[in-house]
Amino acid sequence: MDSMFRTLDNLEADLGDLIGKVSLVRVDLNLPMHDGEVTDATRIRAAAPTILELAGKGAKVLLLAHFGRPKGDRSSTMSLSMVIGAVEAVIGKEVMFVPEVAGEVVAQAIGILRPGDVAVLENTRFWKGEEANDPEFAKAIAANGDFYVNDAFSAAHRAHATTEGLAHLLPSYAGRSMQAELEALDKALGNPEKPVAAIVGGAKVSSKLDVLKHLVAQVDHLIIGGGMANTFIAAKGVDVGKSLCEHDLTGTVNEILAAAEAAGCTVHLPYDVVVAKEFAANPPSLRTCNVHEVAADEMILDVGPQAVEALGDALKTCRTLVWNGPMGAFETEPFDAATVALARIAAALTKEGTLISVAGGGDTVAALHQAGVADEFSYISTAGGAFLEWMEGRELPGVAALSK
Protein backbone atom coordinates (compact mmCIF):
# COMPACT_ATOMS: atom_id res chain seq x y z
CA MET A 1 0.00 0.00 0.00
CA ASP A 2 2.80 2.43 0.92
CA SER A 3 4.19 2.32 -2.58
CA MET A 4 0.94 3.76 -3.94
CA PHE A 5 1.34 7.20 -2.36
CA ARG A 6 3.91 9.19 -0.43
CA THR A 7 3.37 9.85 3.28
CA LEU A 8 5.01 12.15 5.82
CA ASP A 9 7.67 9.42 6.21
CA ASN A 10 9.01 10.41 2.78
CA LEU A 11 9.25 14.15 3.46
CA GLU A 12 12.82 14.58 4.63
CA ALA A 13 14.22 12.16 2.05
CA ASP A 14 12.50 14.21 -0.68
CA LEU A 15 12.90 17.76 0.65
CA GLY A 16 15.67 17.65 3.26
CA ASP A 17 15.36 19.75 6.39
CA LEU A 18 11.81 21.12 6.81
CA ILE A 19 12.71 24.09 9.04
CA GLY A 20 10.99 27.18 7.66
CA LYS A 21 9.47 25.35 4.70
CA VAL A 22 5.80 26.13 4.03
CA SER A 23 3.39 23.20 4.04
CA LEU A 24 -0.08 23.68 2.57
CA VAL A 25 -2.20 21.13 4.45
CA ARG A 26 -5.76 20.31 3.32
CA VAL A 27 -7.79 19.36 6.39
CA ASP A 28 -11.48 19.00 7.19
CA LEU A 29 -12.65 21.89 9.36
CA ASN A 30 -16.27 21.68 8.22
CA LEU A 31 -17.34 21.47 11.86
CA PRO A 32 -20.79 21.41 13.46
CA MET A 33 -21.49 24.79 15.12
CA HIS A 34 -24.11 26.16 17.49
CA ASP A 35 -24.31 29.86 18.41
CA GLY A 36 -20.85 30.47 16.94
CA GLU A 37 -19.25 27.67 19.00
CA VAL A 38 -17.83 24.40 17.65
CA THR A 39 -19.94 21.55 19.13
CA ASP A 40 -17.80 18.61 17.96
CA ALA A 41 -14.04 18.78 17.38
CA THR A 42 -13.63 15.21 16.06
CA ARG A 43 -12.35 16.42 12.69
CA ILE A 44 -9.74 18.70 14.27
CA ARG A 45 -8.54 15.80 16.42
CA ALA A 46 -8.22 13.68 13.26
CA ALA A 47 -5.91 16.29 11.68
CA ALA A 48 -3.93 17.10 14.84
CA PRO A 49 -1.22 14.39 14.46
CA THR A 50 -0.31 15.67 10.97
CA ILE A 51 -0.34 19.34 12.05
CA LEU A 52 1.81 18.67 15.13
CA GLU A 53 4.26 16.39 13.30
CA LEU A 54 4.89 19.03 10.61
CA ALA A 55 5.13 21.83 13.17
CA GLY A 56 7.48 19.66 15.25
CA LYS A 57 9.81 19.36 12.26
CA GLY A 58 9.90 23.14 11.94
CA ALA A 59 7.61 23.63 8.95
CA LYS A 60 5.26 26.61 8.75
CA VAL A 61 1.87 24.92 8.63
CA LEU A 62 -0.90 26.60 6.59
CA LEU A 63 -4.26 24.85 6.90
CA LEU A 64 -6.63 24.89 3.93
CA ALA A 65 -10.27 23.92 4.47
CA HIS A 66 -13.82 24.64 3.38
CA PHE A 67 -16.75 25.45 5.64
CA GLY A 68 -20.37 25.15 4.57
CA ARG A 69 -21.53 26.00 1.06
CA PRO A 70 -20.90 29.71 0.42
CA LYS A 71 -20.99 29.11 -3.38
CA GLY A 72 -18.01 31.31 -4.22
CA ASP A 73 -18.99 34.37 -2.15
CA ARG A 74 -17.66 35.67 1.14
CA SER A 75 -20.03 35.20 4.05
CA SER A 76 -19.26 36.27 7.63
CA THR A 77 -21.25 33.31 9.01
CA MET A 78 -19.02 30.86 7.12
CA SER A 79 -15.62 32.33 7.87
CA LEU A 80 -13.05 29.89 9.22
CA SER A 81 -12.04 32.57 11.72
CA MET A 82 -14.83 31.06 13.87
CA VAL A 83 -12.99 27.76 14.35
CA ILE A 84 -9.60 29.19 15.42
CA GLY A 85 -10.31 28.81 19.14
CA ALA A 86 -11.37 25.20 18.70
CA VAL A 87 -8.24 24.38 16.66
CA GLU A 88 -6.02 26.04 19.30
CA ALA A 89 -7.73 24.05 22.07
CA VAL A 90 -7.07 20.73 20.31
CA ILE A 91 -3.48 21.27 19.16
CA GLY A 92 -2.38 23.30 22.20
CA LYS A 93 -0.75 26.00 20.08
CA GLU A 94 -1.60 29.54 19.09
CA VAL A 95 -3.06 29.70 15.57
CA MET A 96 -2.96 32.68 13.22
CA PHE A 97 -5.98 33.42 11.03
CA VAL A 98 -5.27 34.64 7.48
CA PRO A 99 -8.31 36.12 5.66
CA GLU A 100 -7.11 35.05 2.19
CA VAL A 101 -5.90 31.80 0.55
CA ALA A 102 -3.43 33.20 -1.99
CA GLY A 103 -1.45 36.30 -2.90
CA GLU A 104 0.38 38.99 -0.96
CA VAL A 105 -1.63 38.72 2.30
CA VAL A 106 -0.68 35.05 2.63
CA ALA A 107 2.95 35.80 1.70
CA GLN A 108 3.10 38.47 4.45
CA ALA A 109 1.60 36.05 6.99
CA ILE A 110 4.26 33.47 6.09
CA GLY A 111 6.89 36.17 6.75
CA ILE A 112 5.49 36.68 10.27
CA LEU A 113 5.15 32.97 11.11
CA ARG A 114 8.11 31.30 12.79
CA PRO A 115 9.15 27.71 12.01
CA GLY A 116 6.65 25.40 13.73
CA ASP A 117 3.83 27.97 13.71
CA VAL A 118 0.32 27.18 12.44
CA ALA A 119 -2.15 29.34 10.49
CA VAL A 120 -5.64 28.74 9.14
CA LEU A 121 -6.39 30.30 5.75
CA GLU A 122 -9.89 31.54 4.90
CA ASN A 123 -12.68 29.23 3.69
CA THR A 124 -11.49 27.98 0.28
CA ARG A 125 -15.08 27.97 -1.03
CA PHE A 126 -15.27 31.79 -0.83
CA TRP A 127 -13.56 31.60 -4.25
CA LYS A 128 -15.35 30.11 -7.24
CA GLY A 129 -12.06 28.60 -8.41
CA GLU A 130 -12.13 26.05 -5.57
CA GLU A 131 -15.12 23.95 -6.62
CA ALA A 132 -14.34 24.57 -10.32
CA ASN A 133 -10.83 23.14 -9.71
CA ASP A 134 -9.53 26.18 -11.62
CA PRO A 135 -5.83 25.62 -12.45
CA GLU A 136 -5.05 29.35 -12.11
CA PHE A 137 -6.59 29.44 -8.62
CA ALA A 138 -4.62 26.35 -7.62
CA LYS A 139 -1.42 27.92 -8.99
CA ALA A 140 -2.02 31.08 -6.97
CA ILE A 141 -2.35 29.04 -3.75
CA ALA A 142 0.62 26.80 -4.62
CA ALA A 143 2.84 29.86 -5.23
CA ASN A 144 3.14 30.38 -1.45
CA GLY A 145 3.90 26.75 -0.55
CA ASP A 146 6.86 24.39 -0.67
CA PHE A 147 4.88 21.15 -0.43
CA TYR A 148 1.29 19.91 -0.14
CA VAL A 149 -0.25 17.46 2.32
CA ASN A 150 -3.79 16.12 1.96
CA ASP A 151 -5.24 14.99 5.29
CA ALA A 152 -8.93 15.30 4.35
CA PHE A 153 -10.20 11.93 3.16
CA SER A 154 -13.75 13.17 3.73
CA ALA A 155 -13.27 15.68 0.89
CA ALA A 156 -11.26 13.30 -1.35
CA HIS A 157 -14.23 12.41 -3.54
CA ARG A 158 -14.40 16.01 -4.77
CA ALA A 159 -11.99 17.17 -7.47
CA HIS A 160 -11.52 20.70 -6.14
CA ALA A 161 -8.50 23.01 -6.33
CA THR A 162 -7.35 22.30 -2.76
CA THR A 163 -8.19 18.57 -2.77
CA GLU A 164 -6.89 17.63 -6.23
CA GLY A 165 -5.44 20.59 -8.17
CA LEU A 166 -2.64 21.39 -5.71
CA ALA A 167 -1.35 17.80 -5.79
CA HIS A 168 -0.23 18.31 -9.40
CA LEU A 169 1.70 21.50 -8.61
CA LEU A 170 3.76 20.70 -5.50
CA PRO A 171 5.47 17.66 -3.95
CA SER A 172 2.43 15.90 -2.44
CA TYR A 173 1.92 13.62 0.54
CA ALA A 174 -0.86 11.86 2.42
CA GLY A 175 -1.24 13.13 5.99
CA ARG A 176 -1.49 10.69 8.92
CA SER A 177 -5.30 10.65 9.01
CA MET A 178 -5.54 10.14 5.23
CA GLN A 179 -2.86 7.43 5.43
CA ALA A 180 -4.69 5.58 8.23
CA GLU A 181 -7.94 5.79 6.28
CA LEU A 182 -6.42 4.46 3.05
CA GLU A 183 -4.60 1.63 4.83
CA ALA A 184 -7.80 0.62 6.66
CA LEU A 185 -9.86 0.72 3.47
CA ASP A 186 -7.25 -1.32 1.64
CA LYS A 187 -7.51 -3.98 4.35
CA ALA A 188 -11.29 -3.93 4.07
CA LEU A 189 -11.89 -4.14 0.32
CA GLY A 190 -8.61 -3.58 -1.51
CA ASN A 191 -6.69 -6.65 -0.34
CA PRO A 192 -8.92 -8.09 2.37
CA GLU A 193 -8.51 -11.30 4.30
CA LYS A 194 -11.33 -13.54 3.11
CA PRO A 195 -14.11 -14.43 3.78
CA VAL A 196 -15.45 -10.85 3.68
CA ALA A 197 -18.86 -9.73 4.95
CA ALA A 198 -20.55 -6.43 4.16
CA ILE A 199 -23.45 -5.03 6.17
CA VAL A 200 -25.45 -2.50 4.18
CA GLY A 201 -28.40 -0.83 5.88
CA GLY A 202 -30.31 2.42 5.67
CA ALA A 203 -33.68 3.43 4.36
CA LYS A 204 -33.46 3.12 0.59
CA VAL A 205 -32.00 0.71 -1.92
CA SER A 206 -32.03 3.50 -4.53
CA SER A 207 -29.34 5.49 -2.66
CA LYS A 208 -27.05 2.45 -2.44
CA LEU A 209 -27.64 0.69 -5.77
CA ASP A 210 -24.06 1.24 -6.94
CA VAL A 211 -22.69 0.01 -3.61
CA LEU A 212 -24.76 -3.20 -3.76
CA LYS A 213 -23.84 -3.90 -7.39
CA HIS A 214 -20.15 -3.45 -6.63
CA LEU A 215 -20.16 -5.43 -3.38
CA VAL A 216 -21.76 -8.65 -4.65
CA ALA A 217 -18.65 -9.24 -6.75
CA GLN A 218 -16.28 -8.34 -3.88
CA VAL A 219 -17.65 -10.03 -0.76
CA ASP A 220 -18.66 -13.49 0.38
CA HIS A 221 -21.59 -12.42 2.58
CA LEU A 222 -23.88 -9.43 1.93
CA ILE A 223 -26.08 -8.63 4.94
CA ILE A 224 -28.98 -6.30 4.15
CA GLY A 225 -30.82 -4.38 6.87
CA GLY A 226 -32.85 -1.23 7.41
CA GLY A 227 -35.67 -0.17 5.10
CA MET A 228 -33.63 -1.59 2.22
CA ALA A 229 -34.27 -5.12 3.46
CA ASN A 230 -38.03 -4.58 3.02
CA THR A 231 -37.52 -3.85 -0.67
CA PHE A 232 -35.54 -7.09 -1.05
CA ILE A 233 -38.14 -9.10 0.89
CA ALA A 234 -40.99 -7.61 -1.17
CA ALA A 235 -39.11 -8.41 -4.40
CA LYS A 236 -39.22 -12.07 -3.35
CA GLY A 237 -43.03 -11.86 -3.28
CA VAL A 238 -43.48 -11.46 0.48
CA ASP A 239 -46.11 -8.95 1.72
CA VAL A 240 -44.41 -6.28 3.83
CA GLY A 241 -47.60 -4.47 4.87
CA LYS A 242 -47.17 -0.72 5.45
CA SER A 243 -43.35 -0.98 5.66
CA LEU A 244 -41.10 1.55 3.99
CA CYS A 245 -40.43 -0.14 0.65
CA GLU A 246 -39.47 0.75 -2.94
CA HIS A 247 -41.79 -1.55 -4.87
CA ASP A 248 -40.66 -0.11 -8.21
CA LEU A 249 -37.17 -1.56 -7.70
CA THR A 250 -38.21 -5.23 -7.83
CA GLY A 251 -36.44 -5.76 -11.17
CA THR A 252 -33.23 -4.14 -9.94
CA VAL A 253 -33.24 -6.17 -6.72
CA ASN A 254 -33.63 -9.38 -8.70
CA GLU A 255 -30.67 -8.36 -10.88
CA ILE A 256 -28.56 -7.82 -7.76
CA LEU A 257 -29.64 -11.20 -6.34
CA ALA A 258 -28.81 -12.93 -9.64
CA ALA A 259 -25.39 -11.22 -9.76
CA ALA A 260 -24.74 -12.33 -6.16
CA GLU A 261 -25.61 -15.91 -7.00
CA ALA A 262 -23.33 -15.86 -10.04
CA ALA A 263 -20.46 -14.48 -7.93
CA GLY A 264 -20.96 -16.96 -5.09
CA CYS A 265 -21.99 -14.22 -2.64
CA THR A 266 -24.58 -15.20 0.00
CA VAL A 267 -27.22 -12.49 0.52
CA HIS A 268 -28.68 -12.50 4.04
CA LEU A 269 -32.22 -11.18 4.55
CA PRO A 270 -34.02 -11.29 7.90
CA TYR A 271 -36.51 -14.10 8.44
CA ASP A 272 -37.87 -12.73 11.68
CA VAL A 273 -38.69 -9.05 12.06
CA VAL A 274 -39.90 -6.55 14.63
CA VAL A 275 -43.15 -4.88 13.57
CA ALA A 276 -45.60 -2.27 14.84
CA LYS A 277 -48.71 -0.50 13.57
CA GLU A 278 -47.19 2.93 14.18
CA PHE A 279 -43.65 4.27 14.19
CA ALA A 280 -43.12 5.53 17.73
CA ALA A 281 -40.96 4.64 20.72
CA ASN A 282 -42.09 1.37 22.36
CA PRO A 283 -45.55 1.28 20.70
CA PRO A 284 -48.24 -0.98 22.25
CA SER A 285 -48.64 -2.86 18.94
CA LEU A 286 -44.96 -3.96 18.99
CA ARG A 287 -44.34 -7.62 18.20
CA THR A 288 -41.76 -9.94 16.66
CA CYS A 289 -42.88 -12.31 13.94
CA ASN A 290 -41.74 -14.39 10.97
CA VAL A 291 -41.27 -12.24 7.88
CA HIS A 292 -44.18 -14.08 6.21
CA GLU A 293 -46.60 -13.05 9.00
CA VAL A 294 -46.51 -9.26 8.65
CA ALA A 295 -50.10 -7.94 8.67
CA ALA A 296 -51.37 -5.43 6.13
CA ASP A 297 -51.50 -2.64 8.75
CA GLU A 298 -48.03 -3.35 10.22
CA MET A 299 -44.60 -2.03 9.33
CA ILE A 300 -41.21 -3.71 9.70
CA LEU A 301 -38.99 -1.49 11.87
CA ASP A 302 -36.10 -3.77 12.83
CA VAL A 303 -34.52 -7.16 12.25
CA GLY A 304 -35.57 -9.86 14.74
CA PRO A 305 -33.40 -11.62 17.35
CA GLN A 306 -33.21 -14.98 15.52
CA ALA A 307 -31.92 -13.27 12.38
CA VAL A 308 -29.33 -11.38 14.47
CA GLU A 309 -28.12 -14.65 15.99
CA ALA A 310 -27.79 -16.21 12.52
CA LEU A 311 -25.94 -13.12 11.24
CA GLY A 312 -23.62 -13.31 14.24
CA ASP A 313 -22.86 -16.94 13.31
CA ALA A 314 -22.08 -15.82 9.73
CA LEU A 315 -19.69 -13.12 11.03
CA LYS A 316 -17.87 -15.76 13.11
CA THR A 317 -16.84 -17.46 9.85
CA CYS A 318 -15.52 -14.19 8.34
CA ARG A 319 -12.17 -12.43 8.60
CA THR A 320 -13.19 -8.97 7.35
CA LEU A 321 -16.31 -6.81 7.81
CA VAL A 322 -17.31 -3.57 6.08
CA TRP A 323 -20.36 -1.85 7.60
CA ASN A 324 -22.45 1.01 6.25
CA GLY A 325 -25.96 1.72 7.55
CA PRO A 326 -28.10 0.58 10.50
CA MET A 327 -30.21 -2.61 10.63
CA GLY A 328 -33.40 -0.88 11.79
CA ALA A 329 -34.88 2.51 12.72
CA PHE A 330 -32.13 2.79 15.34
CA GLU A 331 -32.86 6.38 16.45
CA THR A 332 -36.07 5.15 18.14
CA GLU A 333 -36.19 2.51 20.89
CA PRO A 334 -36.52 -0.44 20.76
CA PHE A 335 -35.75 -0.46 17.01
CA ASP A 336 -32.03 -0.07 17.74
CA ALA A 337 -31.84 -3.59 19.19
CA ALA A 338 -30.59 -5.46 16.11
CA THR A 339 -27.99 -2.81 15.20
CA VAL A 340 -26.67 -2.70 18.78
CA ALA A 341 -26.60 -6.52 19.12
CA LEU A 342 -24.82 -7.05 15.79
CA ALA A 343 -22.35 -4.22 16.52
CA ARG A 344 -21.48 -5.87 19.85
CA ILE A 345 -20.91 -9.24 18.17
CA ALA A 346 -18.63 -7.61 15.56
CA ALA A 347 -16.76 -5.72 18.30
CA ALA A 348 -16.23 -8.91 20.32
CA LEU A 349 -14.88 -10.75 17.26
CA THR A 350 -12.57 -7.79 16.52
CA LYS A 351 -11.31 -7.86 20.11
CA GLU A 352 -10.61 -11.60 19.83
CA GLY A 353 -8.53 -10.84 16.75
CA THR A 354 -10.56 -12.95 14.32
CA LEU A 355 -12.22 -10.04 12.47
CA ILE A 356 -11.01 -6.81 10.85
CA SER A 357 -13.97 -4.42 11.12
CA VAL A 358 -14.27 -1.19 9.15
CA ALA A 359 -17.37 1.00 9.42
CA GLY A 360 -18.27 4.33 7.87
CA GLY A 361 -20.99 6.91 7.30
CA GLY A 362 -22.71 9.27 9.75
CA ASP A 363 -25.64 7.04 10.79
CA THR A 364 -23.38 4.04 11.17
CA VAL A 365 -20.92 5.89 13.40
CA ALA A 366 -23.82 7.20 15.53
CA ALA A 367 -25.24 3.67 15.83
CA LEU A 368 -21.87 2.22 16.91
CA HIS A 369 -21.49 4.95 19.53
CA GLN A 370 -25.01 4.11 20.74
CA ALA A 371 -23.95 0.45 21.05
CA GLY A 372 -20.91 1.61 23.02
CA VAL A 373 -18.47 -0.16 20.70
CA ALA A 374 -17.17 2.60 18.43
CA ASP A 375 -13.69 2.29 19.95
CA GLU A 376 -13.61 -1.47 19.51
CA PHE A 377 -13.89 -1.59 15.70
CA SER A 378 -10.61 -1.81 13.78
CA TYR A 379 -11.40 1.45 11.97
CA ILE A 380 -14.23 3.93 11.80
CA SER A 381 -14.43 6.37 8.90
CA THR A 382 -16.24 9.62 9.63
CA ALA A 383 -16.36 10.40 5.90
CA GLY A 384 -19.88 10.03 4.54
CA GLY A 385 -19.86 10.65 0.78
CA ALA A 386 -16.23 9.63 0.28
CA PHE A 387 -16.77 6.35 2.16
CA LEU A 388 -19.84 5.50 0.06
CA GLU A 389 -18.06 6.28 -3.21
CA TRP A 390 -15.15 4.12 -2.07
CA MET A 391 -17.64 1.28 -1.34
CA GLU A 392 -18.97 1.76 -4.89
CA GLY A 393 -15.47 0.99 -6.17
CA ARG A 394 -14.92 4.47 -7.57
CA GLU A 395 -11.54 6.13 -7.78
CA LEU A 396 -11.46 9.18 -5.48
CA PRO A 397 -9.84 12.16 -7.26
CA GLY A 398 -8.07 13.47 -4.13
CA VAL A 399 -6.51 10.05 -3.51
CA ALA A 400 -5.67 9.41 -7.17
CA ALA A 401 -3.82 12.75 -7.34
CA LEU A 402 -1.57 11.74 -4.45
CA SER A 403 -0.62 8.44 -6.03
CA LYS A 404 0.65 9.81 -9.33
Secondary structure, 3 states (H helix, E strand, C coil): CHHHCCEHHHHHHHHCCCCCCEEEEECCCCCCEECCEECCCHHHHHHHHHHHHHHHCCCEEEEECCCCCCCCCCCHHHCHHHHHHHHHHHHCCCEEEECCCCCHHHHHHHHHCCCCCEEEECCHHHCHHHHCCCHHHHHHHHCCCCEEEECCHHHCCCCCCCCCHHHHCCCEEECHHHHHHHHHHHHHHHCCCCCEEEEECCCCCHHHHHHHHHHCCCCCEEEECHHHHHHHHHHCCCCCCCCCCCHHHHHHHHHHHHHHHHHCCEEECCCEEEEECCCCCCCCCCEEEEHHHCCCCCEEEEECHHHHHHHHHHHHCCCEEEEECCCCCCCCCCCCHHHHHHHHHHHHHHHHCCCEEEEECHHHHHHHHHCCCHHHCCEEECCCHHHHHHHCCCCCHHHHHHCC
